[in-house]
Amino acid sequence: MVAVFTLEEVSVRRGQALLLDSVGIEIRAGSCTALVGPSGAGKSTLLRLLNRLGEPTGGRVLLHGRPLPEFDVLALRRRVGLVAQAPTLLTERVLDDLRVGRQELTEDEAAKLLERVGLPDSMLERPTAGLSGGEAQRVCLARTLAVKPEVLLADESTSALDPASTAAVEAVFKQLAADGMTVVLVSHDAAQARRIADEAVVLTAGRLVEHGPVAQVAYLQGDAV
Ligand SMILES: Nc1ncnc2c1ncn2[C@@H]1O[C@H](COP(=O)(O)OP(=O)(O)OP(=O)(O)O)[C@@H](O)[C@H]1O
């Protein structure tokens, strides 16, 4: 197995609270890994360590065997892109938003990015203010992909979307992993994790309780989540 990320005994303590407790996992290259578990389990905390939006207070996170602090943080964040829960558009026009991380992006490339996330190229000239939540989330996803990251992190990226937009975003994640990208997503939805992920990491109260192929992870079986 080629590990993209290796977490060695990773802990995160904030004051009295132990948000992550000695978590050790490897995240396989070219797979879609879902971080699942109950509310407050530490899923977002773990995800944010992977591009240094957060720092462990114990243990180490390695990218291809190198500790994350050895990388330039901005270069790391281009390599490990994050799509947040709520879409945040940064400019007034869709095309300009897609160029935020890559100014030299041509209109052709921008149109291809939109196609990749299931949006028509006619949207390039649209004002960002008029987009629906589902469209805005997919523009954010396209903007992240414009930078050509090696890894895509997604934190509950469909939790505010209607079923049709959720299905569209899920299809994009699946296709990205099928194309060889490493995708790590946080989901509170077991059915979603089963639909799109290859592997699942189950956290409860900051501790790793299971990690394996989705079909073998007990937490994801049945509808009891
Ligand atoms: N700065 C902080 N100080 C103390 N506790 C914190 C801090 N930040 C987060 N927490 C707590 O850490 C726990 C883990 O938070 P985290 O957001 O990682 O969980 P989660 O599994 O993603 O939850 P959810 O599914 O509800 O988003 C929560 O109980 C949260 O309240």
The ligand as a Tripos MOL2 file, in Angstrom:
@<TRIPOS>MOLECULE
LIG
   31    33     1     0     0
SMALL
NO_CHARGES

@<TRIPOS>ATOM
      1 N1        -10.8240   24.9990   20.6460 N.pl3     1 LIG1
      2 C1        -11.5190   24.0290   21.2430 C.ar      1 LIG1
      3 N2        -11.5040   23.8900   22.5890 N.ar      1 LIG1
      4 C2        -12.1880   22.9080   23.1950 C.ar      1 LIG1
      5 N3        -12.9220   22.0070   22.5330 N.ar      1 LIG1
      6 C3        -12.9750   22.0810   21.1990 C.ar      1 LIG1
      7 C4        -12.2880   23.0860   20.4800 C.ar      1 LIG1
      8 N4        -12.5330   22.9010   19.1600 N.ar      1 LIG1
      9 C5        -13.3520   21.8310   19.0630 C.ar      1 LIG1
     10 N5        -13.6300   21.3440   20.2820 N.ar      1 LIG1
     11 C6        -14.4480   20.1600   20.5960 C.3       1 LIG1
     12 O1        -13.7770   19.0390   20.0690 O.3       1 LIG1
     13 C7        -14.6960   18.0220   19.7160 C.3       1 LIG1
     14 C8        -14.3860   17.5260   18.3250 C.3       1 LIG1
     15 O2        -14.7770   18.5100   17.3730 O.3       1 LIG1
     16 P1        -14.8520   18.1850   15.8130 P.3       1 LIG1
     17 O3        -15.4530   19.3730   15.1310 O.co2     1 LIG1
     18 O4        -13.5440   17.6990   15.3430 O.co2     1 LIG1
     19 O5        -15.8920   16.9700   15.7950 O.3       1 LIG1
     20 P2        -16.6810   16.3330   14.6040 P.3       1 LIG1
     21 O6        -16.5540   14.8520   14.7590 O.co2     1 LIG1
     22 O7        -16.2290   16.9040   13.3040 O.co2     1 LIG1
     23 O8        -18.1560   16.7810   14.9500 O.3       1 LIG1
     24 P3        -19.4020   17.1980   14.0250 P.3       1 LIG1
     25 O9        -19.8030   15.9530   13.2960 O.co2     1 LIG1
     26 O10       -20.4280   17.6150   15.0410 O.co2     1 LIG1
     27 O11       -18.9370   18.3070   13.1460 O.co2     1 LIG1
     28 C9        -16.0710   18.6510   19.8940 C.3       1 LIG1
     29 O12       -16.6090   18.1770   21.1000 O.3       1 LIG1
     30 C10       -15.7940   20.1260   19.9280 C.3       1 LIG1
     31 O13       -16.7480   20.8100   20.7130 O.3       1 LIG1
@<TRIPOS>BOND
     1     1     2 1
     2     2     3 ar
     3     2     7 ar
     4     3     4 ar
     5     4     5 ar
     6     5     6 ar
     7     6     7 ar
     8     6    10 ar
     9     7     8 ar
    10     8     9 ar
    11     9    10 ar
    12    10    11 1
    13    11    12 1
    14    11    30 1
    15    12    13 1
    16    13    14 1
    17    13    28 1
    18    14    15 1
    19    15    16 1
    20    16    17 2
    21    16    18 1
    22    16    19 1
    23    19    20 1
    24    20    21 2
    25    20    22 1
    26    20    23 1
    27    23    24 1
    28    24    25 2
    29    24    26 1
    30    24    27 1
    31    28    29 1
    32    28    30 1
    33    30    31 1
@<TRIPOS>SUBSTRUCTURE
     1 LIG1         1 GROUP 0 **** ****
